[in-house]
Amino acid sequence: MNDIQEADRRLTDLEIKATFAEDLLDHLNEQILQQQARIDLLIREVSELKRRIPERGLDASLDPREDVPPHY
């Protein structure tokens, strides 16, 4: 009878571990979906910012200190 109880206990432990593993997997999948949504948003925002930047030559500097206002 002891072997049956031991097997039953081990089976119960495995079921508990499987339940926790499944819960963790669901949580991680949700995190991945949220991160992908953030990445997609950031990609759209960067694309919009690139679109707004005026065309510059390859030699043009992006240093704001070199951009002299018109009244100077």
Beta strands, then each sheet from edge to edge (+ up, - down):
end
